[in-house]
């Protein structure tokens, strides 16, 4: 029974990643309109700044959480 469940899980993962890879293909002669529009207006830098700020906040939170957990483990 475990082998069947493992095989079904592996097959579903392979199918999922295959579909995700196919969803990202674009037409070679068609440019990405959203990225070009944001880049021409200068808004892409705002998007990048927001993403970097969010990631920096998450990393800072994880580091502080790790410090608190290690302090509790030492007690």
PyMOL commands that set and color helices and strands:
alter all, ss='L'
color gray80, all
select helices_A, chain A and resi 2-23+33-41+44-74
alter helices_A, ss='H'
color red, helices_A
deselect
rebuild
show_as cartoon
